[in-house]
Amino acid sequence: MKKTLPDNNEEVTCEIGLPEKMGMHLRPAALVAKLAMHHGTKLTLIVDKKEFDAGNVLSITIASGLIAKRGYKKACFRGDKKVINDLKFLAEFNYGEDEKGNQAPLPDELAHLRE
């Protein structure tokens, strides 16, 4: 009989602030997708009850059109608690952008996104 490891993932849904100024454009979308890839878990972006694969930059970009159209400042994300916690932390640093929408340094805790 094949043994499997226990599932240690804890799926959560959380409303998280979106990037200020420029919205969820390519750079922040790429960082969100990198988080999903780094953790190796599914991450879903939910906008108006529609689900988008937040591990895929194109899918996030499509969702961002709806986000911009509606003027949302926050969106729901569903995924493993670890990736959601990293995403919340990334949001605290405005997805690596300064107040003008230029690239800004990320804290060492998110060093895995610099690669």
Secondary structure, 3 states (H helix, E strand, C coil): CCCCCCCCCCEEEEEEECCCCCCCCHHHHHHHHHHHHHHCCCEEEEECCEEEECCCHHHHHHHHHHHHHHCCCEEEEEEEHHHHHHHHHHHHCHHHECCCCCECCCCHHHHHHCC
